């Protein structure tokens, strides 16, 4: 009898800890133990947040699974928050960390000072390559002309938008990043666009549950991970990383430090200079250049 009473008391204490709301949080929904309060799949998330705004105000807390979310619903508050370095970090989501193989690297997935340095370097190089300048207009107009010519091949019948629209966008970015462009009907470019679309679909599918229940990554059996799309997403990202490694390998083989062609060249040159000046304290890495 004493054992059962102690066990009941211990379970009650655990339930209290799970349900207890930490101090200092804004008003909002705490929800049930473990699961929190999951959003409806039949109503747009922004509409659900706007409904909560009427009850809780412009700063709302909403716990989903293991994640405590805070929504900002006022322009001045959002602007002030985005200017603060301590609020600039990315969420520790599986669908983010899997891109960078668990690390905080690259321009998109790093945080803090590393993000500031990578962002500053990348923006400086992209501006030097024409981003935000009138000289890029010629490239945009040429891609638009090529796109119109490709669209003429698809007239006369109902069909989805051709992949060439993605190739046109890719070419504008890829000319600055990797110094190359693709024809509108290039099979390799089409395969890459399909891979990006598939990856986005997998990211927004059931695998999102691993973001709000991260303990499932460790505890879930293989068949459940397969159902959630864990392995499919990892395979997609492996394919993307292999393509990036090949681009970097090609750039290394043809690199001329006195005549950089694109962002990847400038990145590799900066890495070489960094290794000479301060090999132990460098901010950039080859892994950064992949993401």
C-alpha positions in Angstrom: 0.0 0.0 0.0 2.8 2.4 0.9 4.5 1.6 -2.5 1.4 2.4 -4.4 0.9 5.7 -2.5 4.5 6.7 -3.1 4.2 5.9 -6.8 0.9 7.9 -7.1 2.6 10.8 -5.3 5.6 10.7 -7.6 3.4 10.6 -10.7 1.3 13.5 -9.4 4.5 15.5 -8.8 5.7 14.7 -12.4 2.3 15.8 -13.8 2.6 19.0 -11.8 6.0 19.7 -13.3 4.9 19.0 -16.8 1.8 21.1 -16.5 3.5 23.9 -14.6 3.8 27.1 -16.7 7.3 28.7 -16.3 7.2 32.3 -15.0 7.7 35.3 -17.2 5.9 34.0 -20.3 3.3 36.2 -22.1 -0.3 35.2 -21.9 -1.5 32.4 -24.2 -2.2 28.7 -24.5 -0.2 26.2 -22.4 -2.3 23.2 -23.3 -2.0 19.6 -22.2 1.0 17.7 -20.8 3.5 16.5 -23.4 1.4 17.6 -26.4 0.6 21.2 -25.5 -2.1 22.6 -27.8 -1.7 21.5 -31.5 -2.9 23.9 -34.2 -5.8 22.9 -36.4 -5.0 21.5 -39.8 -8.2 22.8 -41.3 -7.6 26.5 -40.5 -4.7 28.7 -41.6 -2.2 29.2 -38.8 -2.3 33.0 -39.2 -6.1 33.0 -38.8 -5.7 31.0 -35.6 -3.1 33.4 -34.2 -5.3 36.4 -35.1 -8.2 34.8 -33.2 -5.9 34.4 -30.1 -4.8 38.0 -30.5 -8.3 39.1 -29.7 -8.1 37.3 -26.4 -4.5 37.6 -25.3 -3.2 40.8 -27.1 -0.3 41.5 -29.4 2.2 39.1 -27.8 1.0 35.5 -27.5 2.5 32.4 -26.1 1.4 29.1 -27.7 3.0 25.8 -26.6 3.0 23.0 -29.2 4.6 19.7 -28.1 8.0 20.5 -26.5 8.2 23.9 -28.2 7.0 27.2 -26.6 6.2 29.6 -29.4 5.8 33.4 -29.0 3.9 35.2 -31.7 4.3 39.0 -32.2 1.3 40.6 -33.8 2.3 44.3 -33.9 4.6 46.0 -36.4 6.6 48.1 -33.9 7.1 45.1 -31.6 8.2 42.9 -34.5 10.6 45.6 -35.8 12.1 46.1 -32.4 12.5 42.3 -31.8 14.3 41.7 -35.1 16.9 44.4 -34.3 18.0 42.5 -31.2 20.9 40.0 -31.6 19.6 37.8 -28.8 16.3 37.3 -30.7 18.0 36.5 -34.1 18.8 32.8 -33.5 17.1 30.1 -35.6 14.8 27.6 -33.8 16.5 24.3 -32.9 14.2 22.4 -35.4 15.1 19.1 -36.9 14.2 20.3 -40.3 16.8 23.1 -39.9 19.6 21.2 -38.3 19.4 18.3 -40.8 20.4 20.7 -43.6 23.6 21.6 -41.8 24.2 18.0 -40.5 23.4 19.0 -36.9 25.7 22.1 -36.9 25.1 25.8 -37.1 26.8 26.6 -40.4 26.3 28.6 -43.6 24.3 31.8 -44.0 20.8 30.4 -43.3 21.4 28.0 -40.4 24.0 29.7 -38.2 23.4 32.0 -35.3 24.8 35.0 -33.4 28.1 36.5 -34.4 28.8 33.7 -36.9 25.6 34.6 -38.7 26.5 38.3 -38.7 29.9 37.7 -40.2 28.7 35.2 -42.9 25.8 37.6 -43.8 28.1 40.6 -44.0 30.6 38.8 -46.2 27.9 37.3 -48.5 26.1 40.6 -49.0 29.3 42.4 -49.7 30.3 39.9 -52.4 26.9 39.7 -54.0 26.8 43.5 -54.3 30.2 43.4 -56.0 28.7 40.8 -58.4 25.8 43.0 -59.3 23.0 42.4 -56.8 20.9 45.5 -56.3 22.6 47.2 -59.3 21.4 48.1 -62.7 23.9 45.8 -64.4 21.9 42.8 -63.1 18.9 44.1 -65.1 20.4 42.8 -68.3 20.6 39.3 -66.9 17.1 39.4 -65.6 15.8 40.7 -69.0 17.6 37.9 -70.8 16.2 35.2 -68.6 12.7 36.7 -69.1 13.2 36.6 -72.9 14.3 33.0 -72.7 11.4 32.2 -70.5 8.9 33.7 -73.0 10.4 31.7 -75.8 10.1 28.5 -73.7 6.5 29.3 -72.8 5.6 29.4 -76.5 6.5 25.7 -76.7 3.7 24.9 -74.2 0.7 26.8 -75.7 -2.5 25.2 -76.9 -3.2 22.8 -74.0 -3.9 22.9 -70.3 -0.8 21.9 -68.3 1.1 22.8 -65.1 3.6 25.7 -65.3 6.8 24.3 -67.0 9.9 23.9 -64.9 11.6 26.6 -67.0 10.1 29.2 -64.7 12.2 27.7 -61.9 15.2 27.6 -64.1 14.9 31.3 -64.9 14.9 32.1 -61.2 17.8 29.7 -60.6 19.9 31.2 -63.3 19.7 34.7 -61.9 20.9 33.5 -58.5 23.3 30.8 -59.8 25.1 33.3 -62.1 26.2 35.2 -59.1 26.8 32.3 -56.8 28.4 29.7 -59.1 29.1 31.6 -62.3 26.9 29.4 -64.5 23.5 29.4 -66.1 21.3 26.6 -67.6 19.2 26.4 -70.7 15.5 26.4 -70.1 15.2 22.7 -71.1 18.4 21.5 -69.4 17.5 18.1 -67.8 20.0 18.7 -65.0 18.4 22.0 -64.1 15.0 20.4 -64.2 16.2 17.5 -61.9 17.5 20.1 -59.4 14.3 22.1 -59.4 12.3 18.8 -58.8 14.7 17.9 -56.0 14.1 21.3 -54.3 10.3 21.0 -54.7 10.4 17.4 -53.2 12.6 18.6 -50.3 10.2 21.4 -49.5 7.2 19.0 -49.6 9.0 16.6 -47.3 9.9 19.4 -44.9 6.3 20.5 -44.6 4.9 17.0 -44.3 4.6 14.7 -41.2 8.3 15.1 -40.5 7.4 18.4 -39.0 6.3 16.5 -35.9 10.0 15.9 -35.2 10.3 19.7 -34.7 7.7 19.8 -31.9 8.5 16.4 -30.5 12.3 16.3 -30.9 12.5 13.3 -28.5 10.9 11.2 -31.2 14.2 11.4 -33.2 15.8 9.3 -30.5 12.9 7.1 -29.3 10.9 6.5 -32.5 11.4 3.1 -34.2 12.6 3.0 -37.8 9.2 2.2 -39.3 7.7 5.3 -37.6 10.6 7.5 -38.8 9.9 6.1 -42.3 6.2 7.0 -42.1 7.1 10.5 -40.9 9.4 11.1 -43.8 12.6 11.2 -41.7 14.7 9.1 -44.2 13.2 10.7 -47.3 14.2 14.2 -46.1 17.7 13.1 -45.2 18.1 11.4 -48.6 16.9 14.6 -50.4 19.4 16.7 -48.4 22.2 14.2 -49.1 21.6 14.6 -52.8 21.6 18.4 -52.5 24.9 18.3 -50.5 26.5 16.0 -53.1 25.7 18.5 -55.8 27.1 21.4 -53.7 30.3 19.4 -53.1 30.7 18.8 -56.8 30.3 22.6 -57.5 32.9 23.4 -54.9 35.3 20.8 -56.2 35.0 22.2 -59.7 35.7 25.7 -58.4 38.7 24.6 -56.4 40.2 22.9 -59.5 39.8 26.1 -61.7 40.3 28.8 -59.0 42.3 31.9 -60.0 42.6 34.1 -56.9 43.4 37.2 -59.1 40.2 36.8 -61.1 37.3 35.6 -59.0 34.2 34.7 -61.1 31.4 34.3 -58.5 30.5 34.0 -54.8 32.0 30.5 -54.5 35.3 31.8 -55.8 35.3 34.7 -53.4 34.5 32.4 -50.6 37.4 30.0 -51.4 39.8 33.0 -51.7 38.7 34.3 -48.3 39.2 30.8 -46.8 42.8 30.7 -48.2 43.5 34.2 -46.8 41.9 33.3 -43.5 44.0 30.2 -43.1 47.2 32.3 -43.6 46.2 35.1 -41.3 44.5 33.3 -38.4 44.1 29.5 -39.0 42.8 29.0 -35.5 40.3 31.8 -35.4 38.7 31.7 -38.8 35.0 32.5 -39.2 34.4 30.7 -42.5 34.6 27.1 -43.6 34.1 25.0 -46.6 31.0 23.5 -44.9 29.6 27.1 -44.7 29.9 27.4 -48.5 27.6 24.4 -49.0 24.6 25.9 -47.2 
